[in-house]
Every structure is written in structure tokens, then in C-alpha cells.
Amino acid sequence: MFFDTIFTTIGSSTAKIKVYNLNEKNLQISAIGLGGGAESPYSINVQGVLNPNNQFTNVELRAKDSLYIFVEVKVDPLNVNSPVFIEDSIVFLTNGNQQAVKLLAYGQDMVVFKNKKILNDTILSAEKPYLIYGDLEVDTAKTLTLEPGSKLYFHAGASLVVYGNLIAEGTIIAPILMRGDRTDKLFEEVPYNYVSNQWGGILLLYKEGNHKLNYVRMNSGYVGVYFSNSDRRFRPRLEINNSRIHNFLKYGLVVQNGDVLVTNTEISNTGAYSVFLNGGKHTFIHSTIANYFNSTNILMQPSGKEGNAALMIMELNKILPMESIFQNCVISGSSNEEFQILSRFADRYNGVFTNSYIRKTEPEPIPPMFTDIKWYNLKDTVFVNSYFDREKLEYYNFMLDSLSPARDIGDYNVALQYPTDMNGNSRLEDGKPDAGAYEWIGKTGTP
């Protein structure tokens, strides 16, 4: 039995083992206990009965019947930065024969923040992960910097709320991780990390903010990045590069009255709009917006996709002039219309959309803002895997399929600015760059 990562002093959820007697006669189990006894970090109870020494004797198991053993683990502080392997066994003694079930876990020390407010410029190192309860709040005009390889685990409802600046500079070999704190499973084949709404999200609320996210992996919260400004005198700025924002109950990226540059980035699987743009200049280059949220009805999400487009450009109710530029991008999802502009004069919107794949019925006539667009066709197979199959244990994979219509349609001159994709693969090697965050290289891999 494997518990994955257990944060020290926190303790695990309760796992269970079912023990069967397949014989025609009752079975007397002389002893059931932990190899480590009372000193073990693990604890067990048998059929709901506790013993402080983790030892049970003369347990009767009737013919063709079964019993449950419930297992938990709680690890004391280890005083080291790296995870430590924690091992024990449940030992059974029956008719002089000994059998054992191994118990395995990784114990990990961490830094705990409870309703923490950062009042000065602060750097969070990658030495230990951070476990966050309540909001981690950055004060006005202060800067929070996350080092490459930083890991932030958020408890239910916890968020990163930034009234200053956020600089999250990961690298391809040391990305920054933001996710919920549950490392156990909802079902045997479904980790909680696959389930949305495990934590809040990132809120960027400084009117003079200058934020950078590079090689950030964030998933399974309520809202991915909420970037908002209500003062028309200011234009905060956000850059998101080489990042993945995946599986959020509401939005992946919300931009309200600010300038944003998004490159080499995947924003995918949200209950509402994956990307919502309103006010400001918005530039997306070599990015993938894909919304197949809960498309296979696997009964693991708290709600289904709301029927909203993957991309919504909302020109109404803005306080800053709007401009949208999409080059070498993929915009797709499980609905037939995943691209929407809401404006008084949508055909004359101040936008430039070039060399991209858009899941939308080809308009007639095509507005001049669109150039070299691949429009949706019912037979299109865009991605390697746009569903989650619990039986085959196949998860979403928004890298391009070998037959994808997004292959080879990118503008070469645009690709020159971003010659490698999010995974570090060359876009220029075959002279025909693909649209989206991932270059097709003849194998699927994992995003």
C-alpha cells in the first residue's frame, strides 16, 4: 500500500485493506500487527477496533467472509529538505505461517503558512514545499518572488492574493508547482489532483502590477489566474510564458483592464471560459486554449462544463481600450463554437488572428481580422487525447495528434521569436512550425 507524499505533522487520509477468507472453514488469525509496533509512524485498526500498540491477537475470520484493516500514517518532522522513504508492514500470523503487506510513503517536511501576509519584498526558496491555509497575501507594492522549483500546496479554499507583484520564474528543469494539498486519491484510478476546486487560485489585484509567470504548472483549483484592475489611469502588466493552467472549476485566465502577453502556454479544461478578456492589450503567441472539461462524464468533477466558449473576448463594460492579437495559436474544445467576441460591432473588433486553428464554424464572409486560419471541421482530431478514460488510465494530453489540422500552419517569422516549444523542442527544424504550445515531434509524451 502506497500513500505517496505525506506532509510531516499533518497525517494522511485513511486507507483500507480488505482481507478475505476463501476457505470453507473459519480462520483463526493468531496475530495482526505492524512490524514497527507502537513506535511505527503508521497506525492500524481492525474492523474499527483500535490498539495503541498496533497489535491484535486471535482475530476470527469466518468462512467465505472478509474483514477491513484501516491504515493511517503520521510522520514527525524529519529536519531534512528532501522527501524521506517511510516503510513498515502489516504482519499476519496464521497457523504458524507469516505473511506481510508492505506500507510505503514519502515523508516531507514543509513550511506552513496560515493566513500569512507578506509585508516586504520576499523570496520563497525551493528548499522545502509550502503548505498554505487561508490566503497567502502580498501587501501593496511589495514583490513576492518564487525561486525555480518552488512547490506551493494549497489547502481547500486557500489562494495566493497579490496586491503587489508576483514573479514566478521557473525553468524547464525546475518548474514552479501550485496545486491542492491532497496527495491521496478520490478513486483508485483518480488522484485528487485530477479533481478541480481543490484550492482557490491566484488573484493579481495591484493597479500598477508587473507580474511574470514562467514555467509554472498550476492545476485543479477554482480559478487559475484572476488579473484585474478597476482604475482606468493604470495598465498593469502580466506575462505568462511556458506555463500550464489546467483543470479549474471556473476560469483559467481572467484579464480585466490590463495588458497580458501569453506565450508557449496551455490553458485548458475549465467549467466556464478558459480565457476571458476584457479591457487592455492581449497578445497570445504559440499558445493552446483547450476546453474539454468533464467531457466524458467521469463523475469526478463537482460540475460539468457550462457551455461557454474556450475563449471569450468581451469588449462591453471595459474601462480600457481593447486590442487582441493571436498568432500561431490553437483554440479548441468539446463544443462546436469555442471562440466568441461580444462587442457592439464584432466584425470590426480591433483584433488580429493569424496562422491559428480555431474551433468555430467558418464565417461568411470572413472578417478582415482573420488571416490564414484553419476553421473547425467535424472530422478534426486535434490533440493526442481530449478525454479522460478511467479504465485505460489515459489522461488529457493536449499535444498535437499526428493528423492534427494545427500542424505546419504557423507563421515561420513568428516562430523565430519562440524557436522552441514549452517542452524545449525545436519549432524550426522542419521549416514548418505548428500552431499551439507544443510542436509535433513524432511521439506523444506528457505535457
C-alpha positions, -999 to 999 in steps of 0.1 A, spaced: 0 0 0 15 33 -11 5 67 4 25 89 -18 38 121 -2 28 128 35 35 162 49 51 159 84 28 165 114 -3 166 91 -11 129 87 -27 110 59 -62 102 50 -75 68 60 -68 39 36 -82 4 39 -72 -32 32 -97 -59 28 -86 -94 40 -105 -124 26 -110 -159 39 -117 -180 8 -118 -213 27 -149 -233 36 -140 -231 73 -135 -203 98 -99 -190 101 -82 -180 133 -56 -154 128 -32 -156 157 -18 -121 153 -22 -90 131 2 -61 138 26 -36 125 63 -46 123 72 -13 140 47 -18 168 38 12 189 68 32 175 57 30 139 45 62 122 17 41 108 -14 31 128 -40 5 121 -74 -6 134 -90 -39 127 -128 -38 120 -129 -5 138 -110 -17 169 -80 4 180 -49 -8 199 -22 17 209 5 -9 203 -9 -17 168 -11 -53 177 -42 -76 176 -45 -112 186 -69 -141 180 -89 -125 152 -115 -148 138 -124 -146 102 -154 -166 92 -155 -189 61 -161 -170 28 -160 -137 47 -138 -107 49 -126 -80 73 -112 -45 69 -80 -31 82 -78 7 83 -44 24 79 -31 59 86 3 74 87 16 105 105 53 115 102 72 135 127 94 164 114 124 150 96 147 181 96 157 175 60 147 192 28 143 161 6 115 135 10 123 105 32 111 70 25 88 57 53 83 19 54 66 -7 76 45 -38 72 12 -53 84 22 -87 96 -2 -117 97 5 -148 117 -19 -178 108 -13 -214 117 24 -207 122 27 -190 87 37 -154 84 25 -130 57 30 -93 53 16 -63 34 41 -36 29 32 0 37 51 27 18 51 65 19 73 95 15 75 119 44 82 155 35 90 185 58 73 217 47 68 254 56 33 261 68 16 294 62 -17 301 79 -33 334 67 2 347 61 6 383 50 38 393 32 47 429 42 81 432 25 98 421 -7 102 384 -2 118 354 -19 104 319 -13 131 293 -19 127 259 -33 143 241 -4 110 229 11 75 229 -2 50 254 13 16 243 27 -9 272 27 -40 275 48 -63 305 42 -49 332 19 -12 339 13 -14 377 8 12 401 -7 9 436 6 5 467 -17 35 474 -40 56 446 -25 70 418 -46 68 381 -40 95 361 -59 93 323 -62 125 305 -70 128 278 -97 114 245 -84 92 261 -57 62 240 -47 31 256 -32 4 232 -19 -29 250 -11 -55 237 14 -92 238 4 -102 274 -2 -67 288 1 -55 314 -25 -25 335 -34 -38 371 -33 -13 397 -47 -18 434 -41 18 439 -52 38 420 -78 43 383 -84 75 370 -100 74 332 -105 105 323 -126 107 286 -130 128 268 -156 122 238 -179 140 215 -155 127 232 -123 92 244 -129 72 260 -102 42 240 -89 9 253 -75 -18 227 -66 -41 214 -39 -26 197 -8 -44 164 -11 -19 138 -24 -43 109 -20 -70 95 -43 -107 101 -48 -109 66 -65 -81 41 -71 -76 55 -106 -84 91 -99 -60 112 -77 -75 143 -60 -50 162 -81 -73 154 -111 -103 170 -94 -110 207 -98 -118 231 -69 -92 217 -46 -80 253 -38 -87 289 -47 -63 303 -73 -41 333 -80 -56 368 -77 -35 397 -91 -51 429 -79 -25 457 -80 -33 485 -103 4 491 -110 13 454 -110 40 439 -131 37 401 -129 57 373 -146 50 336 -146 75 314 -164 74 276 -163 46 275 -138 24 244 -135 -9 251 -117 -40 229 -117 -72 218 -101 -84 249 -83 -114 273 -85 -99 300 -108 -65 298 -124 -52 334 -127 -76 363 -120 -58 396 -132 -80 426 -125 -78 464 -124 -106 489 -118 -86 522 -123 -86 535 -159 -55 556 -151 -33 524 -149 -24 495 -171 -10 466 -150 10 440 -169 11 402 -168 34 379 -187 28 341 -188 54 320 -206 60 283 -209 32 275 -184 3 252 -179 -30 263 -163 -52 232 -162 -85 219 -147 -102 248 -129 -138 248 -118 -145 283 -133 -119 302 -153 -83 295 -164 -73 331 -171 -94 362 -165 -80 396 -177 -99 428 -168 -83 461 -178 -47 451 -181 -21 441 -207 -11 405 -210 14 385 -230 9 348 -231 34 326 -250 42 289 -252 14 282 -227 -15 258 -223 -47 269 -207 -71 240 -206 -102 224 -191 -124 248 -171 -160 248 -161 -166 283 -176 -145 303 -201 -109 290 -202 -98 326 -212 -119 357 -206 -105 390 -219 -120 424 -211 -101 457 -214 -64 461 -223 -40 447 -249 -39 409 -250 -12 391 -270 -12 353 -273 16 336 -293 21 299 -297 -4 290 -270 -31 263 -267 -65 271 -253 -84 238 -250 -116 232 -230 -128 196 -228 -137 199 -191 -155 168 -179 -164 159 -214 -165 121 -207 -188 125 -176 -165 106 -153 -183 116 -122 -152 131 -106 -159 169 -111 -182 189 -89 -199 202 -120 -198 199 -158 -187 224 -185 -211 253 -185 -213 255 -223 -192 287 -225 -166 291 -252 -129 283 -246 -121 319 -255 -144 349 -247 -133 384 -259 -157 408 -240 -155 443 -254 -185 455 -234 -182 471 -200 -144 477 -203 -126 508 -189 -95 505 -211 -93 503 -249 -91 467 -262 -68 450 -287 -63 413 -291 -35 396 -311 -34 358 -315 -6 343 -336 2 306 -341 -24 295 -315 -49 267 -311 -84 274 -297 -105 243 -293 -128 223 -271 -157 199 -269 -183 224 -282 -187 234 -319 -182 271 -312 -152 277 -289 -144 313 -300 -166 342 -291 -164 380 -294 -190 400 -276 -190 436 -290 -214 461 -304 -196 456 -338 -179 422 -335 -169 421 -372 -149 453 -367 -133 444 -334 -97 456 -330 -81 422 -333 -55 403 -353 -58 365 -356 -33 347 -378 -20 313 -386 -41 296 -360 -66 267 -356 -100 279 -343 -128 255 -334 -156 277 -349 -177 274 -380 -160 294 -408 -178 328 -410 -191 341 -443 -177 364 -452 -145 361 -432 -138 394 -413 -105 410 -422 -91 404 -387 -87 367 -396 -57 356 -418 -46 321 -426 -70 304 -401 -78 267 -400 -115 266 -391 -133 237 -374 -142 206 -393 -162 178 -377 -136 152 -386 -107 170 -370 -85 152 -345 -66 180 -329 -49 165 -298 -34 133 -286 -61 128 -260 -90 151 -253 -107 129 -227 -100 110 -195 -105 73 -196 -106 58 -161 -104 22 -173 -74 27 -195 -59 53 -171 -54 77 -200 -54 114 -190 -59 145 -211 -29 153 -234 -31 185 -255 0 179 -275 -9 177 -312 -20 145 -328 -1 133 -359 -32 141 -380 -39 175 -363 -50 203 -386 -29 226 -364 3 210 -377 26 231 -401 2 261 -402 23 285 -380 40 317 -393 77 310 -395 87 345 -387 66 344 -356 81 311 -346 116 327 -349 108 347 -318 99 315 -299 121 288 -316 114 261 -290 81 249 -276 71 245 -240 89 212 -238 121 225 -254 115 210 -288 126 229 -319 98 246 -340 122 254 -368 138 221 -376 113 211 -403 108 247 -415 70 244 -408 62 254 -373 30 240 -357 3 262 -340 -1 260 -303 22 254 -273 35 221 -285 55 211 -316 46 177 -330 78 156 -330 66 121 -338 58 110 -302 32 119 -277 49 123 -244 33 141 -215 26 179 -212 
